Amino acid sequence: MTECSLAAIMGHCSEKGVVLHTLATDYLPAERTDMDALVRAAERLGTSLVPKLFDAMPLGIIIINETRQAVYCNGAFRGLAEEVGNADPVGMRPGEALGCVHALDGVNGCGTTVFCRHCGAARAILESFRGTTGFHECLLQRSREGFSDALVLQVFTVPFEFEGRQYSLFSGMDVGHEKRALEMERLVFHKLLNSASGLVMLSNLLEDEVGEPLSEYTSHMRSASKALVGQIRNYQIWGAVEQGRIKVIPESMSPARLVGQVVGDCDNIDVGHECRVLTDCSHAGEISTDPDLVRLVLGVLLENAMEASAQGGSVSLACETLDQGVLFSVTNEGFFTSVQRARMFKRAFSTKGEGRGFGLYRASLVVNRYLNGRIWFEEQDGRVVFYVQLPAKLDASI
């Protein structure tokens, strides 16, 4: 960036159409480019191939000049602007085009109010005109004639030069739906966990009150409510795994004991038919790993094996000692097609129908990314065997 173009964005000089006089601002310079100069720049940019490519993209994109005014916007951005009545955003600043309440209330527009000091879009733009890429989240409240909503934009800015002038490529991705989904997920899980925990307490009280005559029923109720609490917590962990928010906590554990716990967890799973679970654990020592994550992974593999088994069939869960760790295996009768083999561990791929196919993907993610292990499958004499190899000591810092 030239010295004069940097000065232009900081409001200290006039260059090729930038108005010289100083206007009041609480953050970024308020000066604007002369409209004739801006239109000429927009026309020159419009004849290049790049804007035509941007029009084919679903992401909202604008090109802004040194005074933060749009000289080009693609169809996706124009669609957002039209929601607040701005059919042609050229000449406007991003917040003005999108209907930001602070940009509209401010005397000198987008970027000049005290609220703009904390705006992710303004920060990203400033960084761009300082010669670096910008990446910030922008919480934008919009309003126009009774219309009111909020955008949560992930803003990216990249500086570039065209015909000796400095510009910024500004793109905004609406991630509001992701934020809302995460919040609803957190709220629902919180409510469900509280309710399920209440059921556990109630079943314990009932068992103490009614005594022996109804102990069979209260015992089932307690087991079912505890299983529900466990399932809710498991779903919370899976969500944190996919979002990269999980904290690995290694501790010393017995593989043999863990195998017994996984089998116990599966006692509460209804796979629609009878199925025996056989265990064989020759590992007598202990390993250091995250037992909750290992338990989740083995639970997925065992449940899948039980679902794939025939009526009255059996599956096995085994573990054995390796030189540098432990090897778990889950076996059931069956085979895979060539398509299934090629797509195994892919997200949302399932042999069991729509809306399934996340278990093996998540298990693979946990083993490879968080447990420093390896997961794979083999087909042996009409049987499918899934293996999980883990180190004897998990280094959580990796």
C-alpha positions in Angstrom: 0.0 0.0 0.0 1.3 3.5 -0.9 1.8 6.1 1.8 -0.9 8.3 0.3 -3.5 5.5 0.0 -2.9 4.6 3.7 -3.3 8.2 4.6 -6.5 8.3 2.6 -8.1 5.6 4.8 -6.9 7.4 7.9 -8.5 10.6 6.6 -5.3 12.7 6.2 -5.2 13.4 2.4 -7.3 13.5 -0.8 -6.4 11.2 -3.6 -8.3 10.7 -6.8 -11.7 11.8 -5.7 -11.5 11.4 -1.9 -13.1 14.4 -0.3 -10.5 16.4 1.7 -12.4 18.1 4.5 -12.5 16.4 7.9 -15.8 15.1 9.2 -16.7 14.2 12.8 -16.2 10.5 13.7 -15.9 8.3 16.7 -13.9 5.6 14.9 -13.0 5.3 11.2 -12.7 8.4 8.9 -16.1 9.7 7.7 -14.9 11.2 4.4 -16.4 9.8 1.2 -15.3 9.5 -2.4 -16.8 11.9 -4.9 -19.7 10.0 -6.6 -18.5 10.6 -10.2 -15.1 9.1 -9.3 -16.7 6.2 -7.6 -18.9 5.4 -10.6 -15.9 5.5 -12.9 -14.0 3.1 -10.7 -17.1 0.8 -10.5 -17.4 0.8 -14.3 -13.8 -0.2 -14.7 -14.0 -3.0 -12.2 -17.2 -4.1 -13.9 -15.5 -4.8 -17.2 -13.0 -7.3 -15.6 -13.7 -11.0 -15.3 -13.5 -11.2 -11.5 -17.0 -9.6 -10.7 -18.6 -12.0 -13.1 -17.1 -14.9 -11.2 -18.3 -13.5 -7.9 -21.8 -13.2 -9.2 -21.9 -17.0 -9.4 -21.1 -17.4 -5.7 -23.7 -17.8 -3.0 -21.6 -15.8 -0.5 -22.3 -12.1 -0.1 -19.3 -10.2 -1.7 -18.6 -6.6 -2.2 -15.5 -4.6 -3.2 -14.9 -1.4 -1.3 -12.6 1.5 -1.9 -10.4 3.4 0.5 -13.4 5.3 1.9 -15.1 2.0 2.6 -17.8 2.5 -0.1 -18.9 -0.3 -2.4 -17.8 -0.1 -6.0 -19.2 -3.6 -6.7 -21.5 -6.1 -5.1 -22.5 -9.6 -6.2 -26.1 -10.9 -6.4 -26.0 -12.6 -2.9 -25.0 -9.4 -1.2 -27.5 -7.4 -3.2 -30.2 -9.8 -2.0 -29.3 -9.0 1.6 -29.4 -5.3 0.9 -32.7 -5.5 -0.9 -34.3 -6.9 2.3 -33.9 -3.5 3.8 -34.8 -1.6 0.6 -31.4 -1.0 -0.9 -31.7 -2.2 -4.5 -28.3 -0.7 -5.5 -25.7 -0.7 -2.7 -22.9 0.8 -4.9 -21.6 4.0 -3.1 -22.8 2.8 0.3 -20.7 1.4 3.1 -21.4 -2.2 4.2 -23.4 -1.3 7.3 -25.5 1.2 5.4 -26.2 -1.3 2.6 -27.3 -3.9 5.0 -29.4 -1.6 7.2 -27.3 -1.5 10.4 -29.2 0.5 13.0 -26.0 2.3 14.1 -25.0 3.2 10.6 -28.4 4.7 9.9 -28.5 6.6 13.2 -25.0 8.0 12.9 -24.5 11.4 11.3 -21.7 10.3 9.0 -22.7 6.7 8.5 -21.1 3.2 8.8 -17.8 3.1 10.7 -18.0 6.5 12.4 -20.1 5.8 15.5 -19.0 4.8 18.9 -20.7 1.4 18.4 -18.4 0.9 15.3 -15.4 0.6 17.6 -16.6 -2.9 18.6 -17.9 -3.9 15.1 -16.2 -7.0 13.6 -16.8 -5.8 10.1 -15.2 -2.4 10.8 -12.2 -4.1 12.3 -11.8 -6.4 9.4 -11.9 -3.5 6.9 -9.4 -1.5 8.9 -7.0 -4.5 9.0 -7.4 -5.0 5.2 -6.5 -1.4 4.4 -3.5 -1.8 6.7 -2.3 -4.6 4.3 -3.4 -7.8 6.1 -6.4 -10.1 5.8 -9.2 -9.5 8.2 -11.4 -12.2 9.9 -14.0 -11.2 12.5 -17.6 -11.9 13.5 -20.0 -9.1 13.0 -23.3 -8.9 15.1 -25.5 -6.6 13.0 -28.9 -5.4 14.1 -31.1 -4.3 11.2 -34.2 -2.2 11.1 -36.4 -0.5 8.4 -40.0 0.6 8.5 -41.1 -2.1 11.0 -38.7 -4.7 9.6 -36.2 -5.8 12.3 -33.8 -8.7 12.4 -30.2 -9.6 13.3 -27.4 -10.9 11.1 -24.5 -12.8 12.5 -21.8 -12.5 9.8 -18.4 -14.1 9.6 -16.6 -11.3 7.8 -13.4 -11.9 5.6 -11.5 -9.0 4.1 -8.6 -9.2 1.6 -6.6 -6.2 0.3 -5.8 -5.9 -3.4 -4.7 -3.2 -5.9 -6.5 -2.4 -9.2 -5.2 0.3 -11.6 -3.0 1.8 -8.8 -5.9 2.1 -6.3 -6.3 0.2 -3.1 -9.4 -1.9 -2.5 -10.7 -4.5 -0.1 -12.6 -7.7 -1.0 -15.2 -7.9 1.6 -17.2 -11.2 2.0 -19.8 -11.9 4.7 -21.2 -15.4 5.5 -24.4 -15.5 7.6 -23.7 -18.0 10.4 -26.8 -17.0 12.5 -28.5 -20.3 11.8 -25.5 -22.1 13.3 -25.5 -19.9 16.3 -29.2 -20.4 16.9 -28.8 -24.2 16.4 -26.0 -24.4 18.9 -28.0 -22.3 21.4 -31.1 -24.4 21.0 -29.0 -27.6 21.3 -27.5 -26.3 24.5 -30.9 -25.3 25.9 -32.6 -28.6 24.9 -29.8 -30.7 26.3 -29.8 -28.7 29.5 -33.5 -29.1 30.0 -33.5 -32.8 29.1 -30.6 -33.5 31.4 -32.4 -31.8 34.3 -35.6 -33.7 33.7 -33.8 -37.0 33.3 -31.8 -36.4 36.5 -35.1 -35.7 38.2 -36.4 -39.1 37.0 -33.4 -40.8 38.6 -34.0 -39.1 41.9 -37.7 -39.9 41.8 -37.0 -43.6 41.0 -34.6 -43.8 43.9 -37.3 -42.3 46.3 -40.0 -44.6 44.9 -37.8 -47.7 45.4 -37.2 -46.7 49.0 -40.9 -46.0 49.7 -42.7 -48.9 48.0 -40.2 -51.6 49.1 -40.2 -55.2 47.9 -43.7 -55.5 46.3 -42.8 -53.1 43.4 -39.1 -53.4 43.5 -39.0 -55.0 40.1 -40.7 -52.0 38.4 -38.9 -49.3 40.4 -35.6 -51.0 39.5 -36.4 -51.0 35.8 -37.4 -47.3 36.1 -34.2 -46.4 37.8 -32.1 -48.2 35.2 -34.0 -46.7 32.3 -33.7 -43.1 33.7 -30.0 -43.6 34.4 -29.5 -44.8 30.8 -31.4 -41.7 29.6 -29.0 -39.5 31.5 -26.1 -41.3 30.0 -27.4 -41.0 26.5 -28.0 -37.3 26.8 -24.5 -36.8 28.1 -23.1 -38.9 25.3 -24.9 -36.7 22.7 -23.4 -33.6 24.4 -19.9 -35.1 24.1 -20.5 -36.1 20.4 -21.5 -32.5 19.7 -18.4 -31.1 21.4 -16.2 -33.5 19.5 -17.5 -32.4 16.1 -17.2 -28.7 17.1 -13.7 -29.2 18.4 -14.6 -28.2 21.9 -13.8 -31.4 23.7 -11.2 -31.5 26.4 -9.3 -34.8 26.6 -8.8 -36.0 30.2 -6.5 -39.0 30.4 -6.6 -41.3 33.5 -5.5 -44.7 34.4 -8.1 -47.4 33.5 -8.5 -51.1 33.1 -9.4 -52.2 29.5 -11.1 -55.3 31.0 -13.3 -53.2 33.3 -14.1 -50.8 30.4 -15.3 -53.7 28.3 -17.7 -54.7 31.0 -19.0 -51.2 31.2 -19.6 -50.9 27.5 -21.5 -54.2 27.5 -23.6 -53.0 30.4 -24.4 -49.8 28.5 -25.7 -51.8 25.6 -28.1 -53.8 27.8 -30.4 -50.8 27.6 -30.3 -50.7 23.8 -33.2 -52.2 21.8 -31.9 -53.5 18.4 -35.2 -55.2 17.6 -34.1 -58.8 18.1 -32.2 -61.0 20.5 -28.5 -60.8 20.4 -25.8 -62.2 22.7 -22.7 -60.2 23.5 -19.5 -62.3 24.2 -16.4 -60.8 25.8 -12.8 -61.8 25.8 -10.2 -59.6 27.4 -6.7 -60.8 27.9 -5.3 -57.4 28.8 -4.7 -57.6 32.6 -2.9 -54.3 33.1 -4.0 -50.6 32.8 -3.5 -47.9 30.2 -3.7 -44.1 30.5 -6.4 -42.7 28.2 -9.7 -40.9 28.3 -12.2 -43.6 29.4 -15.3 -41.6 28.5 -14.2 -41.2 24.9 -13.1 -44.8 24.6 -16.4 -46.0 26.0 -18.3 -43.9 23.5 -16.3 -45.3 20.5 -16.7 -48.9 21.6 -20.3 -48.3 22.3 -20.9 -47.2 18.7 -19.1 -50.2 17.3 -20.9 -52.7 19.6 -24.3 -51.2 18.9 -23.7 -51.3 15.1 -22.6 -54.9 15.4 -25.7 -55.8 17.4 -28.0 -54.1 14.8 -26.2 -56.0 12.0 -26.5 -59.4 13.7 -29.2 -61.9 12.9 -32.0 -63.0 15.1 -30.5 -65.0 18.0 -27.0 -64.3 16.8 -24.0 -63.2 18.7 -21.3 -60.5 18.6 -18.1 -60.2 20.5 -16.1 -57.4 22.2 -12.5 -58.3 22.9 -9.2 -56.6 24.0 -5.6 -57.8 23.9 -2.2 -56.5 24.9 0.1 -54.9 22.3 3.8 -54.0 22.8 2.9 -50.3 23.0 -0.8 -50.3 24.0 -4.0 -52.2 23.6 -6.2 -53.5 20.8 -10.0 -53.6 21.0 -12.0 -55.5 18.5 -15.8 -55.8 17.8 -16.9 -58.7 15.6 -20.2 -59.7 14.0 -21.3 -62.0 11.2 -21.8 -60.3 7.8 -20.0 -58.6 4.9 -19.8 -55.2 3.1 -20.4 -54.3 -0.5 -17.6 -52.6 -2.5 -19.5 -49.3 -2.2 -19.9 -49.7 1.6 -16.2 -50.5 2.0 -15.2 -47.4 0.0 -17.4 -45.0 2.0 -16.9 -46.5 5.5 -16.2 -43.8 8.1 -17.6 -41.0 5.8 -19.9 -38.5 7.5 -23.6 -39.3 7.0 -22.9 -42.5 5.1 -25.1 -45.3 6.5 -26.2 -48.8 5.5 -29.3 -48.3 7.7 -31.2 -45.5 6.0 -31.8 -41.8 6.0 -30.7 -39.7 9.0 -28.1 -42.3 10.1 -24.3 -42.6 9.4 -22.8 -40.4 12.1 -21.6 -43.0 14.6 -18.7 -44.5 12.7 -17.6 -41.0 11.4 -17.6 -39.7 15.0 -15.8 -42.8 16.3 -13.1 -42.4 13.7 -12.8 -38.7 14.5 -12.4 -39.4 18.2 -9.8 -42.2 17.8 -7.7 -40.4 15.2 -7.8 -36.8 16.5 -8.2 -37.1 20.3 -7.0 -40.6 21.4 -3.9 -40.7 19.2 -5.0 -44.2 18.0 -6.1 -46.0 14.9 -9.4 -47.5 13.8 -10.1 -49.8 10.9 -12.1 -52.8 9.8 -11.4 -56.2 8.2 -13.6 -58.9 6.7 -12.6 -62.5 7.8 -14.5 -65.7 6.8 -18.0 -64.1 6.7 -17.3 -61.8 9.6 -16.7 -58.1 10.0 -14.2 -57.0 12.6 -13.7 -53.4 13.6 -10.4 -52.7 15.4 -9.4 -49.8 17.7 -5.7 -49.6 18.6 -4.7 -47.2 21.4 -1.4 -46.3 23.0 -0.5 -47.3 26.5 -0.2 -43.7 27.5 -2.2 -40.9 25.9 -0.3 -37.7 25.4 -3.2 -35.1 25.6 -0.9 -32.3 24.4 -0.6 -33.7 20.9 
